Amino acid sequence: MYLLSNTNPAIMDWAYSKDFSEAGYPITCYFNKLYKSYEIGITKPDLEIFSYVIKDSGMIPEHTLFIDDGKKNIEVADMLGFKTYMPLNKED
């Protein structure tokens, strides 16, 4: 499982802490790898960041579920062949 996020270092400081989850686990316990826009230098929905993640991870878009709450991010993922899901507002 991978995370592709348009995030920032301040949020990630919190996410890497035990305060991230009620169980006391940091975000790294939930993902195999984190792809952070501020480190890569590209943000979603730019096609380049998706291409970077595909190449680096070796994932096959047609065999991968991409979940995001941004319509444009979903549109790019669809274009690349990902299976996609966009949760509704307030959907858990």
Secondary structure, DSSP 8 states (H G I E B T S, - for coil): -EEEE---HHHHHHHTSGGGSTTS--GGGT-SEEEEHHHHT--TT-HHHHHHHHHHH---GGG-EEE-S-HHHHHHHHHTT-EEE---TT--
